[in-house]
Amino acid sequence: MSTSPPATHDAAYRRKLLFLLSSATFFEGYDNFVLSFVLALVLVDLGGTEAQAGWIRAIVGLGGFVGFVLAAQADRIGRKRLLLFTILGYTICAALTALSPNIAFLTGAQFASQIFLASEWAVAITMVTEEFPRNERGRALGIVTSMNTLGGIAVGVLAFVFGLLPFDVSWRIYYLLALVPLVLIAIGRRSLLETERYSVLQRSEAFERLDHVGLLEPWKPAYRSTVTTVGIVTFLRHAVAASASFWWAYYAQQEVGMSVSLSGLYLAAAGVVGAVGFFVAGRLMDRFGRKPVFEAYMLGTLVFGTWLFQIHDELLMLPVLCLAIAFGLGSVAVTSAFSTEPFPTYVRSRAAAWCRNAFEIPGAIVAPLVVGLLGDHVSGAIGSIGDAMSLTVIALIPATMWIAWRYVPETKDANLVAMDEAVST
Amino acid sequence: MKRGVLAAALLLLVLPGCASRERPEGIVERWLLALNQGGAGEPLRYAEVDVTNALVPEWRSAEPGTFDVIEVGKGVPCVRGPIGCEARVPFRVELVDGREQRMDAFVVSGPPSVDRHRRVGALVSHDETLALPSGGGEPIESVQVPGLLMAAGIGLALVFAGEALMRLIRRATPVIDSSVSRVETPRGGDHA
């Protein structure tokens, strides 16, 4: 198998690639946040109740899970083609959302959006893993994953700007505005190349022999242990991160007594500061390895995640929120490496899709629901969202640390070329 | 046998957690949150219409986000109050223009005139002895040592479950893929 890279996959190309891939995670953050943000306005405009809002959230969330099937196609049709397909699909869905005549239509458009966004994420981190040399991979993953948080902050910035305008701005504008950069990115992505690793594999004799289609290929004995371990770790980590993200504003407003505007300001500020956590994780994992950095980040999550939901002082809240975001959300840079680097190219995208879409996304659906049920102020067994959240952190994070330390393979020095050659022979 | 005993013990631990009751503070809070959504929030699920009208007269046509702050404190059993009164719950709301209202809600039960059996039946001026959490008062609920122990126990159970699952999988799949992590190559990249 040839390992010579085409001349076009140079540092300048990788910088461009990083920019174009970052949009995938940016718009995932944007889309997830904008729906929560405008849902109340949507209900008034299109007519709907809070109970229906719960259904909208659940159905839209399922789209991310279904996205698993689409993400897995990157091993069959190639990374570049799927990436172009997903940005096109997401752009159309954003336009359809903006034009929604009723709640059912909006739910359908957002469900489809999530399918494309979830697949785009899996393909984006697969491409980063395959295109960046080992000593830069962590940094690149840190940058791409951090954009998710910045996408959420962009919604807050837009809301702030719209608030200064002398007239009311429709919720539809949030989706229409997203179309402009999306179209530009779609055009930019046409100049992307297929990843070097996938191209080499495609030219090899082994390509025909290997299974590029089967969704269960990552579950064959050679990979089963790693997929299970990484799946459990991503499920538990994301269960905590997603429920904390979902419930913090509620906790701050209902249990601490902070105003909507102050909690929004805190979230935006902490999101910007917390994004540093992604970059630092990327740098550190290139230097010290994936597992030590993950363990350190999980320890930070355990301490600051538990503390955050016990604070009743507005001043103390901000620094602890920054640290909780930096450690809790920043660790996704490491789990992105966990879910791609241990697998050979022919199955990598499907493995990443299993780890993220089939484990991580269900964690994000189930955990906020459980915290909500336990912490419900009317009938919850715990009766406090803050306490339910702190107890969730205490219950889940030590198990995450243990399983990761014991069973996730360290891939800092993993050689993707050697791995592909081993599979081919 | 041992597994049966273990399962029964776990069930005994978990079942009390499933037991639920209706906290009057939660009903007041849901009413205020629903009211903050305007008509879409359907606040009449939680309170009488005249009570709702008294707090936000034009709630049916109001835009979402009337309140910037909603804070509910720990309630006390009714000493005086309307018929069927169960609890007196302090709350404060701060409007987006900065105005603040502090009141106490009487949560009543009885023949329902709204969807919910327990509901906000009346509003009265705030009793200063009922402090809100932001003023140093008690939160609606707070976690106790048994709760912490249970969370730690669940964490420990998850560790054992994860360990058992991974051992089972590794025993069933003798081809261990950890070899990929031990490829000795010089630092600097996979590109030749």
Contacts between the chains, C-beta under 8 A, distances in Angstrom:
chain1	res1	chain2	res2	distance
A	3	B	191	7.5
A	3	B	192	4.0
A	4	B	192	6.0
A	5	B	191	4.8
A	5	B	192	7.3
A	9	B	191	7.5
A	40	B	37	5.7
A	40	B	40	7.2
A	40	B	64	3.8
A	40	B	65	7.2
A	41	B	64	6.5
A	43	B	37	7.1
A	43	B	40	4.2
A	43	B	64	7.7
A	44	B	38	6.3
A	44	B	39	7.7
A	44	B	40	5.4
A	44	B	63	7.0
A	44	B	64	6.3
A	47	B	40	7.9
A	48	B	40	6.4
A	49	B	40	6.2
A	49	B	41	7.9
A	49	B	42	5.8
A	50	B	34	6.9
A	50	B	37	6.3
A	50	B	40	6.9
A	50	B	41	5.8
A	50	B	42	7.1
A	132	B	189	8.0
A	133	B	188	6.2
A	133	B	189	2.6
A	133	B	190	6.4
A	133	B	191	5.9
A	134	B	187	6.6
A	134	B	188	6.9
A	134	B	189	5.4
A	134	B	190	6.2
A	135	B	187	5.7
A	135	B	188	5.8
A	135	B	189	6.6
A	136	B	189	7.7
A	196	B	191	7.1
A	197	B	190	7.7
A	221	B	173	4.0
A	221	B	174	7.4
A	221	B	175	4.8
A	222	B	173	7.8
A	222	B	175	4.9
A	222	B	177	5.2
A	223	B	177	5.8
A	224	B	169	6.0
A	224	B	173	5.0
A	225	B	166	7.1
A	225	B	169	5.3
A	225	B	170	5.6
A	225	B	173	5.9
A	225	B	176	6.7
A	225	B	177	6.5
A	226	B	177	5.3
A	228	B	165	7.1
A	228	B	166	6.9
A	228	B	169	5.5
A	229	B	166	6.3
A	232	B	162	6.0
A	232	B	165	7.6
A	236	B	158	7.6
A	253	B	69	7.2
A	253	B	70	6.8
A	254	B	29	6.4
A	254	B	33	7.9
A	254	B	70	6.5
A	254	B	71	7.5
A	254	B	72	7.4
A	255	B	133	6.9
A	255	B	139	6.3
A	255	B	140	7.8
A	256	B	133	7.3
A	256	B	134	7.3
A	257	B	69	6.3
A	257	B	71	4.1
A	257	B	92	8.0
A	257	B	132	6.9
A	257	B	133	6.0
A	257	B	134	3.7
A	258	B	69	7.3
A	259	B	68	4.4
A	259	B	69	4.7
A	259	B	94	6.4
A	260	B	65	7.0
A	260	B	67	7.9
A	260	B	68	5.2
A	260	B	69	7.4
A	261	B	68	6.1
A	312	B	133	6.5
A	312	B	134	7.9
A	312	B	139	7.8
A	342	B	177	6.6
A	342	B	180	5.5
A	342	B	181	6.7
A	343	B	180	7.9
A	344	B	180	7.8
A	374	B	17	7.6
A	376	B	26	6.7
A	377	B	23	6.0
A	377	B	25	6.1
A	377	B	26	3.4
A	377	B	29	5.3
A	377	B	30	7.5
A	377	B	72	7.7
A	377	B	140	5.8
A	377	B	141	8.0
A	378	B	22	5.6
A	378	B	23	5.6
A	378	B	26	3.2
A	378	B	27	6.0
A	378	B	30	6.4
A	379	B	20	4.0
A	379	B	21	6.7
A	379	B	22	5.9
A	379	B	23	7.3
A	379	B	26	7.1
A	380	B	20	7.2
A	381	B	16	7.7
A	381	B	17	4.3
A	381	B	18	6.5
A	381	B	19	7.0
A	381	B	20	6.6
A	382	B	141	6.6
A	382	B	143	6.9
A	382	B	147	6.7
A	383	B	23	6.1
A	383	B	26	7.6
A	383	B	140	6.1
A	383	B	141	3.4
A	384	B	139	6.3
A	384	B	140	6.3
A	384	B	141	4.4
A	384	B	142	6.5
A	384	B	143	7.0
A	386	B	139	7.8
A	387	B	141	6.8
A	387	B	142	6.5
A	387	B	143	3.9
A	387	B	147	6.8
A	390	B	143	6.9
A	391	B	143	6.6
A	391	B	147	6.0
A	391	B	148	7.1
A	391	B	150	7.6
A	391	B	151	3.9
A	392	B	151	7.6
A	394	B	148	7.0
A	394	B	151	4.3
A	394	B	152	6.2
A	394	B	155	6.2
A	395	B	151	4.5
A	395	B	152	7.5
A	395	B	154	4.2
A	395	B	155	4.6
A	395	B	158	7.0
A	396	B	155	6.9
A	396	B	158	7.0
A	397	B	155	7.8
A	398	B	155	4.8
A	398	B	159	6.8
A	399	B	155	5.5
A	399	B	158	3.6
A	399	B	159	4.9
A	399	B	162	5.9
A	402	B	159	4.8
A	402	B	162	6.8
A	402	B	163	7.5
A	403	B	159	7.6
A	403	B	162	4.4
A	403	B	163	7.7
A	403	B	166	7.0
A	406	B	163	7.2
A	406	B	166	7.1
A	407	B	166	5.1
A	409	B	177	7.2
A	409	B	178	4.9
A	409	B	180	6.6
A	409	B	181	3.9
A	410	B	181	5.2
A	411	B	180	7.3
A	411	B	181	5.3
A	413	B	181	7.4
A	413	B	183	6.8
A	413	B	184	7.4
A	413	B	185	6.7
A	413	B	187	7.2
A	414	B	180	5.5
A	414	B	181	5.5
A	414	B	183	6.2
A	415	B	183	4.3
A	415	B	185	4.3
A	415	B	190	5.5
A	416	B	190	4.6
A	417	B	190	4.7
A	417	B	191	8.0
A	417	B	192	6.9
A	418	B	183	4.6
A	418	B	185	6.5
A	419	B	180	5.0
A	419	B	183	6.9
A	422	B	179	7.7
A	422	B	180	7.8
